Amino acid sequence: MKKAVCHAATLLALAVTPVHAQFPVHVWSQRFGGPSADAATKVATDPSGNIFVTGHFAATANFGGSPLISAGSTDIFLARYDANGAHQWSKRFGGTSADDGFDVAADASGNVVVVGQFQSSADFGGGPLTSAGGRDIFIAYFDATGAHQWSRRFGGASDDEGYSVAFDANGFVIVGGRFRGKMSLGGPIIDTHTYFNDIFVAKYDASGNHVWSRGFGDTSTGVDDVAVTVDPAGNVVLVGAFVGPVDFGGGALTSSESDVFVAKYSPFGVHLWSKGFGSVPRDTAKDVATDASGNIAVTGWFAFHTNGGTIDFGGGPLTSAGSMDIFVVELDGSGAHLWSHRFGGTDQEQGIAIATGSAGTVTVAGLIRSGTDFGGGVLNAAGLNDAFLAKFDAAGVHQWSQRFGGTASESGNGVAVDLAGAVVVVGDFASPTNFGGGALTSAGANDVFVARFEDPHPIPVFITRFDAKVRSAAIEVGWNIRADESLKTITLYRRDEREPAPIALSSWTDPLRTFYVDSNVEAGHTYHYELILETPDGSVYRSQTSTVTMPALASALGQNHPNPFNPTTSIDYTLAEPSKVVVAIYRANGERVARLDEGLQGPGVHRVSWDGRDARGVFVSSGVYFYEVEGNPSMGVRKMVLLK
């Protein structure tokens, strides 16, 4: 093996960087469906590599278990497979009308949530939900075994749809979609006072209780596409297309026809920033994903026009080569441009789904109709349109790409990347299509496909997680390492604005160690951490840099604990600067019973204990007492209860 220096942001991949056209390695592929038109719309994976797929089917379809029978025009399906493609369970939902599952998400425990639209009535396991008008939004939550936990419907008299869903790290559920008129998503009525499709985003806890919701729109022709994701800090990113002036919270964005928007909100729904991109013809964002650093990857398409046909995400104009071209763009957490690309030939190409890997890689799925070069050579559609899959490193450099299709119409509609770095793509196909394991043949019209791929090269060392977080008065740095070969050393480095060169905090050899607590930090300073791994042959693998700012200290008096207490309790207090500290304790009538003289204390968090005795050393009686830091009224007064 050649010696290598690899960065997590460029895949931590191998000692050898691919320089020729690369194709993904087929692991397995399967078809599901029946004699009518069936399609998979989205896919998700959990940390164990289990795969969850949703979409719609008509008449009768088999997803690996017993045949499912539609109750009406089309029904929703939800299916789970293990990492090897073995069927775990599958379910159908719907009524007598056309119903569809649009998106699916899975959390760390294998719980799964699916969103979409239904008409008339649908039962997801908790009793029938009935539409209030045309199409209504549904959210349905299941545990890892497929057992129903809760389900909700939302909507008004017009058509409303849940397009996209995501879990945050705390198990909260975030949903994005579109609505008409006014409705409640479990909280206050949202009314944008328009008659067209408007945008919504909403957050629910793990039990389905409404946390917050927002609606956006204007009096123009509305929106068609909405997608949502969550970054590692719990911030919500919303993308899609908008027409006319729309205020996402930071002032109105204007569009020429239909433009791309990207908007970011705090975990509490507070607007952080929003941006619009586009020119004269129709442009839309179809999907969004974030990586471990909070960078935002978006895909969609933009159209050719004699008076325009360009889109600029901040790196210079991208110009459509034909009717419709794919764009892939990555922004940092503040919305600044990192990189952007266009792909397409003379016909219509569409970026439909996007996913990020643990090393900051970006994988895109969609469809192509004409010759399209993603960086590894031109891919030509064999029929009306072919499905495609393309992977890029964290800097936007092509890693591999492939097309799949026959003489009819195929489309890649959903993509996910599991913790092992494997890529799962889903969609629909009509003509015999070979994903690498032999041709799959549709049972009738369009059928569902699910296919799993791996990178064309093994990854001997892989950092699947690297982050740093404030923990009280310290910073906790965490990571996970997957190594297919032995490691010589693992070293954690830190630097800040006062340290011109990184300093080594700790060095070890055990790949199972997963965290380090750095207590030698100061309030108000910013620290940068990096993990460096070396193998016996001298190859070096580096993590991304994780940056944390310690909050500036503010003098404060904490609540005693335990409370009530008997006979001893602890009192925490924080000092922003050196100060002489005396904690005074009073009865409810104002009589002082004790003074805890701490002397001169430096900045930081401190603790003092009181044993329930007065100044004479006598135990005081049960009752309510108050305490304060003498000479620091801004720190406030706290109440405690002695209960014997």
Phi and psi in degrees as a GROMACS rama.xvg file:
@    title "Ramachandran Plot"
@    xaxis  label "Phi"
@    yaxis  label "Psi"
@TYPE xy
-72.099  151.637  LYS-2
-70.1322  147.099  LYS-3
-142.923  152.464  ALA-4
-122.843  109.583  VAL-5
-118.255  142.87  CYS-6
-109.686  142.168  HIS-7
-56.957  -32.2615  ALA-8
-72.8846  -11.6188  ALA-9
-120.534  36.682  THR-10
89.5337  -8.55342  LEU-11
46.5935  34.9153  LEU-12
-73.7019  -73.3414  ALA-13
-152.408  172.604  LEU-14
-69.7922  -22.8009  ALA-15
-114.522  123.135  VAL-16
-86.3447  130.049  THR-17
-61.8173  134.012  PRO-18
-120.112  -11.8635  VAL-19
-107.855  172.867  HIS-20
-58.7295  133.746  ALA-21
-121.279  150.014  GLN-22
-127.388  145.635  PHE-23
-67.4864  153.119  PRO-24
-88.9345  119.824  VAL-25
-68.892  129.683  HIS-26
-101.582  -53.6352  VAL-27
-161.853  161.14  TRP-28
-151.013  146.57  SER-29
-142.541  154.307  GLN-30
-113.518  148.657  ARG-31
-141.953  149.426  PHE-32
147.01  -158.456  GLY-33
-149.375  -156.956  GLY-34
-75.9304  -14.9676  PRO-35
-99.5125  -169.561  SER-36
-84.3361  121.667  ALA-37
-129.646  150.572  ASP-38
-152.862  141.595  ALA-39
-94.1956  130.901  ALA-40
-99.3712  -36.6921  THR-41
-151.499  163.412  LYS-42
-141.721  150.556  VAL-43
-141.745  156.532  ALA-44
-126.842  154.692  THR-45
-107.064  175.043  ASP-46
-61.4934  -20.5234  PRO-47
-86.0026  -0.536816  SER-48
88.5426  2.19706  GLY-49
-64.4051  149.571  ASN-50
-119.46  131.988  ILE-51
-119.634  130.073  PHE-52
-128.588  139.149  VAL-53
-132.06  165.601  THR-54
167.17  -144.12  GLY-55
-141.405  158.595  HIS-56
-147.384  161.291  PHE-57
-123.96  153.732  ALA-58
59.9796  -114.816  ALA-59
-121.731  136.888  THR-60
-145.913  148.752  ALA-61
-119.042  124.778  ASN-62
-109.004  20.9937  PHE-63
117.466  -15.7776  GLY-64
-111.576  -133.246  GLY-65
-79.1599  152.269  SER-66
-59.019  139.792  PRO-67
-104.349  139.816  LEU-68
-118.062  123.781  ILE-69
-68.6347  141.975  SER-70
-86.5436  -12.3714  ALA-71
-153.345  -136.11  GLY-72
-64.5972  -65.5945  SER-73
-135.325  146.477  THR-74
-117.777  161.269  ASP-75
-82.4676  142.432  ILE-76
-125.017  151.242  PHE-77
-137.716  123.723  LEU-78
-133.72  147.164  ALA-79
-122.047  136.671  ARG-80
-130.322  153.126  TYR-81
-81.5552  -179.299  ASP-82
-64.5347  -19.5747  ALA-83
-93.359  2.48239  ASN-84
89.8622  5.50712  GLY-85
-74.0002  133.578  ALA-86
-65.0408  131.729  HIS-87
-103.898  -51.6905  GLN-88
-164.897  160.202  TRP-89
-149.936  146.99  SER-90
-139.613  155.874  LYS-91
-122.894  151.612  ARG-92
-144.925  143.18  PHE-93
150.869  173.371  GLY-94
-120.626  -144.221  GLY-95
-85.8468  -6.19186  THR-96
-106.264  -163.621  SER-97
-90.7096  119.164  ALA-98
-124.992  151.82  ASP-99
-149.831  139.604  ASP-100
-94.6119  120.903  GLY-101
-98.3294  -29.049  PHE-102
-155.979  158.136  ASP-103
-143.598  147.741  VAL-104
-142.52  149.771  ALA-105
-127.547  145.112  ALA-106
-100.707  -175.381  ASP-107
-64.952  -22.1811  ALA-108
-94.9883  1.3038  SER-109
86.8389  3.93002  GLY-110
-65.2281  150.05  ASN-111
-135.643  141.318  VAL-112
-127.995  138.031  VAL-113
-126.896  143.176  VAL-114
-129.825  161.21  VAL-115
172.37  -142.534  GLY-116
-140.737  150.341  GLN-117
-142.389  158.292  PHE-118
-120.361  158.942  GLN-119
58.5616  -97.8993  SER-120
-143.493  147.691  SER-121
-151.012  140.88  ALA-122
-118.26  116.134  ASP-123
-96.1427  4.99512  PHE-124
122.716  -10.219  GLY-125
-113.345  15.1354  GLY-126
108.648  156.016  GLY-127
-62.9443  137.956  PRO-128
-105.625  137.541  LEU-129
-118.794  129.325  THR-130
-64.3889  143.498  SER-131
-86.199  -13.5914  ALA-132
-161.065  -107.431  GLY-133
-83.1339  -114.393  GLY-134
-84.9435  137.2  ARG-135
-118.215  156.621  ASP-136
-77.678  140.281  ILE-137
-126.795  148.152  PHE-138
-129.397  124.104  ILE-139
-130.244  131.396  ALA-140
-120.046  129.977  TYR-141
-130.583  152.845  PHE-142
-82.3098  -176.975  ASP-143
-64.2641  -22.2318  ALA-144
-87.6643  -3.48914  THR-145
90.9267  5.02784  GLY-146
-74.4921  133.383  ALA-147
-62.6061  131.447  HIS-148
-107.147  -48.9863  GLN-149
-163.03  159.14  TRP-150
-148.699  148.538  SER-151
-137.78  150.634  ARG-152
-122.421  147.084  ARG-153
-143.265  145.406  PHE-154
156.383  165.545  GLY-155
-113.302  -148.084  GLY-156
-79.2305  -15.2102  ALA-157
-101.848  -161.207  SER-158
-90.3894  127.025  ASP-159
-134.04  141.48  ASP-160
-142.973  137.421  GLU-161
-91.6114  112.306  GLY-162
-93.8646  -31.0412  TYR-163
-148.031  149.155  SER-164
-147.28  150.154  VAL-165
-151.4  151.298  ALA-166
-97.2762  144.643  PHE-167
-95.8504  178.698  ASP-168
-66.379  -19.199  ALA-169
-96.65  7.00492  ASN-170
86.5636  5.76658  GLY-171
-74.8373  151.993  PHE-172
-111.116  127.461  VAL-173
-115.488  130.821  ILE-174
-125.031  138.393  VAL-175
-125.549  152.181  GLY-176
-178.357  -157.061  GLY-177
-136.091  157.549  ARG-178
-150.742  166.206  PHE-179
-124.736  142.595  ARG-180
76.0668  -120.048  GLY-181
-141.965  154.435  LYS-182
-167.006  169.021  MET-183
-112.457  137.694  SER-184
-101.694  23.6774  LEU-185
110.576  -11.7092  GLY-186
-122.124  -143.752  GLY-187
-61.9488  154.923  PRO-188
-61.944  132.017  ILE-189
-99.2268  123.26  ILE-190
-141.593  107.179  ASP-191
-91.1961  1.95949  THR-192
60.6269  37.3534  HIS-193
-125.67  171.022  THR-194
-114.205  14.6332  TYR-195
-118.953  176.659  PHE-196
-66.6511  125.599  ASN-197
-119.726  170.219  ASP-198
-101.789  143.025  ILE-199
-135.318  155.799  PHE-200
-140.966  138.705  VAL-201
-144.408  153.103  ALA-202
-125.325  137.614  LYS-203
-131.484  151.623  TYR-204
-80.3217  179.634  ASP-205
-67.1684  -12.4979  ALA-206
-99.2191  2.2936  SER-207
89.2309  9.72847  GLY-208
-80.8086  137.502  ASN-209
-64.0452  131.454  HIS-210
-105.294  -54.2388  VAL-211
-160.319  162.558  TRP-212
-152.876  151.884  SER-213
-138.322  149.478  ARG-214
-129.744  145.051  GLY-215
-138.784  140.029  PHE-216
177.026  176.375  GLY-217
-145.558  -166.372  ASP-218
-93.4656  11.9842  THR-219
-89.3782  -154.016  SER-220
-86.7125  7.31831  THR-221
81.8455  -155.935  GLY-222
-130.747  158.658  VAL-223
-118.064  -30.2048  ASP-224
-127.07  136.27  ASP-225
-144.886  136.24  VAL-226
-142.264  152.371  ALA-227
-138.971  148.598  VAL-228
-149.836  175.784  THR-229
-131.755  136.006  VAL-230
-87.6489  174.277  ASP-231
-60.2031  -22.9406  PRO-232
-86.9877  -0.0792619  ALA-233
89.7671  2.07735  GLY-234
-70.6719  145.839  ASN-235
-102.607  131.092  VAL-236
-115.41  127.164  VAL-237
-119.287  131.754  LEU-238
-133.712  165.914  VAL-239
161.993  -150.439  GLY-240
-126.691  146.072  ALA-241
-140.216  155.553  PHE-242
-127.359  135.389  VAL-243
78.5569  176.996  GLY-244
-70.192  125.518  PRO-245
-132.07  130.925  VAL-246
-100.826  111.346  ASP-247
-89.4001  5.7088  PHE-248
126.149  -14.3359  GLY-249
-118.598  19.5469  GLY-250
108.214  153.9  GLY-251
-66.0003  133.653  ALA-252
-98.2882  138.512  LEU-253
-112.019  151.279  THR-254
-129.492  157.374  SER-255
-83.5848  -47.5619  SER-256
-131.175  -86.2535  GLU-257
-126.093  118.648  SER-258
-117.561  160.648  ASP-259
-78.4525  139.428  VAL-260
-126.82  149.085  PHE-261
-132.469  124.462  VAL-262
-132.948  142.659  ALA-263
-125.394  137.715  LYS-264
-130.166  151.606  TYR-265
-70.9456  170.116  SER-266
-58.1275  -17.0928  PRO-267
-99.9363  7.30089  PHE-268
85.1925  11.8697  GLY-269
-82.3955  130.688  VAL-270
-61.8243  129.666  HIS-271
-104.505  -47.7474  LEU-272
-166.991  161.317  TRP-273
-151.644  146.481  SER-274
-142.143  150.397  LYS-275
-119.342  146.621  GLY-276
-140.411  138.373  PHE-277
154.575  179.637  GLY-278
-143.654  -145.426  SER-279
-65.7703  -50.7972  VAL-280
-79.6048  -171.399  PRO-281
-79.2436  128.155  ARG-282
-128.942  145.126  ASP-283
-149.983  146.132  THR-284
-98.3113  130.259  ALA-285
-102.888  -29.4544  LYS-286
-155.653  160.316  ASP-287
-146.771  148.398  VAL-288
-148.65  154.541  ALA-289
-120.485  154.38  THR-290
-104.769  -175.292  ASP-291
-64.4928  -21.2726  ALA-292
-91.9991  -0.106314  SER-293
86.4673  4.76479  GLY-294
-67.8556  151.535  ASN-295
-116.381  119.601  ILE-296
-107.285  132.178  ALA-297
-133.193  141.004  VAL-298
-131.264  162.898  THR-299
173.138  -147.569  GLY-300
-148.732  160.626  TRP-301
-137.821  150.89  PHE-302
-104.809  154.584  ALA-303
-78.8444  144.387  PHE-304
-152.443  143.424  HIS-305
-63.0406  -24.2235  THR-306
-104.779  11.1321  ASN-307
-169.43  -115.641  GLY-308
79.0825  24.0433  GLY-309
-126.12  157.405  THR-310
-144.682  136.558  ILE-311
-125.577  113.319  ASP-312
-92.8264  4.10231  PHE-313
120.845  -6.79017  GLY-314
-110.575  13.1242  GLY-315
108.711  155.509  GLY-316
-64.2355  137.965  PRO-317
-103.582  133.724  LEU-318
-116.976  128.987  THR-319
-66.8573  137.164  SER-320
-90.7212  -10.9001  ALA-321
-153.531  -144.298  GLY-322
-65.3632  -44.1933  SER-323
-154.839  130.002  MET-324
-118.862  155.258  ASP-325
-81.8589  141.713  ILE-326
-121.409  147.718  PHE-327
-132.881  124.536  VAL-328
-135.117  144.999  VAL-329
-124.156  128.727  GLU-330
-114.198  154.17  LEU-331
-81.9633  -178.91  ASP-332
-63.6549  -18.2024  GLY-333
-96.0031  1.11145  SER-334
93.1956  2.73281  GLY-335
-76.6017  144.352  ALA-336
-67.5736  131.925  HIS-337
-105.979  -53.2187  LEU-338
-161.045  158.542  TRP-339
-154.151  147.614  SER-340
-139.745  154.603  HIS-341
-119.432  149.75  ARG-342
-142.917  137.837  PHE-343
159.833  163.26  GLY-344
-111.534  -139.336  GLY-345
-88.505  -7.71818  THR-346
-112.221  -153.234  ASP-347
-95.9529  120.35  GLN-348
-121.493  144.81  GLU-349
-136.702  129.451  GLN-350
-88.6678  120.669  GLY-351
-113.149  -34.4663  ILE-352
-140.529  151.414  ALA-353
-146.106  146.593  ILE-354
-146.341  152.33  ALA-355
-112.902  152.434  THR-356
-103.661  171.646  GLY-357
-66.497  -20.5051  SER-358
-97.5567  17.7048  ALA-359
83.8807  9.35427  GLY-360
-69.633  158.026  THR-361
-128.091  125.755  VAL-362
-120.53  134.104  THR-363
-125.403  141.778  VAL-364
-128.03  158.246  ALA-365
172.31  -142.264  GLY-366
-142.054  151.188  LEU-367
-130.73  148.937  ILE-368
-116.883  -23.3155  ARG-369
-131.785  175.246  SER-370
-57.0113  123.143  GLY-371
-133.015  129.482  THR-372
-110.496  112.935  ASP-373
-89.4141  1.93866  PHE-374
122.969  -8.31872  GLY-375
-117.385  16.1621  GLY-376
112.896  157.057  GLY-377
-71.1777  132.361  VAL-378
-106.428  126.93  LEU-379
-110.112  131.664  ASN-380
-66.7885  139.26  ALA-381
-85.9909  -19.978  ALA-382
-137.679  -142.686  GLY-383
-61.8207  -53.9852  LEU-384
-151.719  148.283  ASN-385
-112.834  152.164  ASP-386
-75.9631  149.475  ALA-387
-134.353  159.674  PHE-388
-140.572  128.117  LEU-389
-139.515  139.003  ALA-390
-123.609  140.005  LYS-391
-129.675  152.204  PHE-392
-80.8773  -177.306  ASP-393
-65.0883  -19.2192  ALA-394
-95.0373  4.03321  ALA-395
86.9628  11.9239  GLY-396
-84.1588  134.069  VAL-397
-59.3409  132.466  HIS-398
-106.153  -49.666  GLN-399
-163.889  162.62  TRP-400
-157.163  153.695  SER-401
-157.226  149.96  GLN-402
-114.112  154.912  ARG-403
-140.805  130.401  PHE-404
166.36  166.911  GLY-405
-118.428  -138.91  GLY-406
-88.3447  -7.35487  THR-407
-107.433  -132.41  ALA-408
-121.591  123.886  SER-409
-130.507  149.866  GLU-410
-148.933  136.43  SER-411
-92.006  112.561  GLY-412
-103.954  -22.2458  ASN-413
-146.881  148.044  GLY-414
-144.977  144.404  VAL-415
-142.676  151.524  ALA-416
-121.298  123.858  VAL-417
-86.7704  178.36  ASP-418
-65.1381  -23.7728  LEU-419
-81.3578  -3.77537  ALA-420
89.7586  -0.134867  GLY-421
-72.2933  147.606  ALA-422
-107.512  130.316  VAL-423
-115.346  126.86  VAL-424
-123.004  141.696  VAL-425
-130.618  161.505  VAL-426
173.8  -147.673  GLY-427
-138.785  152.57  ASP-428
-144.857  152.572  PHE-429
-117.052  -36.1002  ALA-430
-106.707  161.499  SER-431
-51.8195  127.959  PRO-432
-134.395  131.674  THR-433
-105.765  114.729  ASN-434
-92.705  1.47945  PHE-435
127.159  -11.5903  GLY-436
-117.46  19.2535  GLY-437
105.676  154.25  GLY-438
-66.3629  134.66  ALA-439
-97.2943  138.991  LEU-440
-119.84  129.452  THR-441
-64.7351  145.207  SER-442
-80.7244  -11.7137  ALA-443
-166.135  -104.316  GLY-444
-84.1142  -132.818  ALA-445
-73.0932  139.915  ASN-446
-119.58  164.638  ASP-447
-81.8667  139.194  VAL-448
-121.473  146.386  PHE-449
-131.869  125.557  VAL-450
-137.353  141.981  ALA-451
-119.553  134.097  ARG-452
-130.09  157.117  PHE-453
-124.135  166.528  GLU-454
-64.9787  152.815  ASP-455
-70.578  -8.92039  PRO-456
-128.203  147.898  HIS-457
-69.0656  158.185  PRO-458
-115.701  99.7474  ILE-459
-66.9072  -32.8722  PRO-460
-135.028  130.518  VAL-461
-142.367  125.107  PHE-462
-95.7036  105.324  ILE-463
-83.822  -15.9805  THR-464
-154.967  136.811  ARG-465
-151.02  117.65  PHE-466
-151.655  162.226  ASP-467
-134.754  135.903  ALA-468
-139.431  148.806  LYS-469
-71.6434  130.557  VAL-470
-129.596  96.9484  ARG-471
58.2865  -118.912  SER-472
-96.8353  14.808  ALA-473
-131.226  176.48  ALA-474
-121.159  126.633  ILE-475
-101.038  122.705  GLU-476
-103.479  128.131  VAL-477
-126.279  153.119  GLY-478
-160.336  164.509  TRP-479
-135.055  137.4  ASN-480
-121.473  132.347  ILE-481
-114.455  116.799  ARG-482
-126.667  124.838  ALA-483
-93.5429  2.46852  ASP-484
-141.908  163.931  GLU-485
-69.0734  155.823  SER-486
-113.235  136.256  LEU-487
-80.4677  -49.3373  LYS-488
-147.306  151.305  THR-489
-126.819  122.357  ILE-490
-128.426  133.387  THR-491
-101.873  126.086  LEU-492
-113.195  153.363  TYR-493
-140.104  144.934  ARG-494
-144.218  157.366  ARG-495
-142.888  -175.592  ASP-496
-65.3388  -17.0522  GLU-497
-95.6038  -4.82698  ARG-498
-116.971  104.154  GLU-499
-63.8797  -26.9969  PRO-500
-123.949  148.146  ALA-501
-62.2688  148.348  PRO-502
-113.385  143.234  ILE-503
-82.2082  119.912  ALA-504
-84.2583  -37.4443  LEU-505
-164.34  150.71  SER-506
-138.499  138.959  SER-507
-156.489  -178.89  TRP-508
-124.497  -12.0613  THR-509
-80.2394  112.945  ASP-510
-70.7123  -11.5505  PRO-511
-82.828  -14.2564  LEU-512
-66.0995  135.548  ARG-513
-126.936  0.00989356  THR-514
-158.259  162.715  PHE-515
-146.186  134.338  TYR-516
-103.677  116.215  VAL-517
-97.4048  102.491  ASP-518
-93.9101  -6.94726  SER-519
-89.904  60.135  ASN-520
-128.225  160.128  VAL-521
-125.358  147.078  GLU-522
-61.3931  142.332  ALA-523
84.0986  -0.534562  GLY-524
-108.095  151.976  HIS-525
-106.009  135.771  THR-526
-124.943  142.136  TYR-527
-118.692  127.472  HIS-528
-117.78  145.75  TYR-529
-146.832  139.763  GLU-530
-106.993  129.856  LEU-531
-123.089  125.856  ILE-532
-112.695  136.728  LEU-533
-125.684  133.287  GLU-534
-94.2761  164.929  THR-535
-57.9792  -27.6502  PRO-536
-83.9847  0.901644  ASP-537
97.0376  -2.21606  GLY-538
-66.597  141.624  SER-539
-122.884  134.366  VAL-540
-125.206  131.244  TYR-541
-118.868  142.505  ARG-542
-79.4805  171.089  SER-543
-67.6195  160.359  GLN-544
-83.6638  131.008  THR-545
-109.993  126.082  SER-546
-113.316  133.607  THR-547
-136.127  137.251  VAL-548
-108.997  123.116  THR-549
-71.3439  128.517  MET-550
-59.9895  144.959  PRO-551
-65.7244  141.579  ALA-552
-76.1772  145.794  LEU-553
-130.443  133.457  ALA-554
-61.8826  130.877  SER-555
-156.317  152.56  ALA-556
-110.418  123.064  LEU-557
-88.5566  166.905  GLY-558
-76.364  136.565  GLN-559
-63.7453  158.467  ASN-560
-151.618  136.898  HIS-561
-71.9022  164.517  PRO-562
-152.903  114.344  ASN-563
-65.7819  166.048  PRO-564
-140.649  163.056  PHE-565
-169.323  115.765  ASN-566
-100.413  -7.41592  PRO-567
-112.65  143.297  THR-568
-140.553  159.337  THR-569
-112.469  143.231  SER-570
-123.515  121.345  ILE-571
-97.635  144.64  ASP-572
-146.341  151.991  TYR-573
-118.165  135.196  THR-574
-115.407  132.378  LEU-575
-81.6326  -21.4513  ALA-576
-150.911  164.287  GLU-577
-57.4134  139.494  PRO-578
-158.865  149.61  SER-579
-80.7898  129.833  LYS-580
-118.75  128.323  VAL-581
-132.311  118.311  VAL-582
-93.1949  117.903  VAL-583
-102.231  139.855  ALA-584
-120.199  133.74  ILE-585
-128.453  152.233  TYR-586
-76.2974  171.639  ARG-587
-63.7366  -25.0001  ALA-588
-84.9614  3.68239  ASN-589
93.8972  -3.68148  GLY-590
-73.2671  127.077  GLU-591
-78.1135  131.873  ARG-592
-112.271  -20.6803  VAL-593
-158.215  151.679  ALA-594
-128.993  120.458  ARG-595
-101.4  98.7697  LEU-596
-84.9377  110.488  ASP-597
-94.1357  -9.9036  GLU-598
72.4243  -158.191  GLY-599
-79.5151  125.29  LEU-600
-121.945  144.112  GLN-601
-85.3239  176.271  GLY-602
-61.1842  146.526  PRO-603
130.606  -170.813  GLY-604
-97.0147  131.517  VAL-605
-129.702  163.799  HIS-606
-139.497  137.241  ARG-607
-129.306  146.718  VAL-608
-111.822  145.758  SER-609
-122.978  130.623  TRP-610
-95.4705  13.4485  ASP-611
79.7171  16.3082  GLY-612
-105.571  152.527  ARG-613
-87.462  -172.395  ASP-614
-62.4121  -21.2141  ALA-615
-90.8367  -3.11851  ARG-616
88.1983  11.0219  GLY-617
-96.0046  135.502  VAL-618
-63.9629  133.235  PHE-619
-83.8809  166.936  VAL-620
-84.6568  166.415  SER-621
-59.703  149.936  SER-622
154.704  -175.045  GLY-623
-93.3213  132.226  VAL-624
-128.706  157.625  TYR-625
-124.508  151.039  PHE-626
-142.162  153.91  TYR-627
-153.324  165.937  GLU-628
-95.3255  116.441  VAL-629
-58.8455  137.606  GLU-630
78.3587  3.97042  GLY-631
-129.964  67.2491  ASN-632
-61.0558  -24.0116  PRO-633
-67.7445  -17.9586  SER-634
-80.3196  -10.076  MET-635
83.7851  179.68  GLY-636
-123.578  137.695  VAL-637
-117.447  152.57  ARG-638
-108.957  142.133  LYS-639
-140.833  160.381  MET-640
-124.719  123.564  VAL-641
-94.8818  119.657  LEU-642
-127.595  109.484  LEU-643
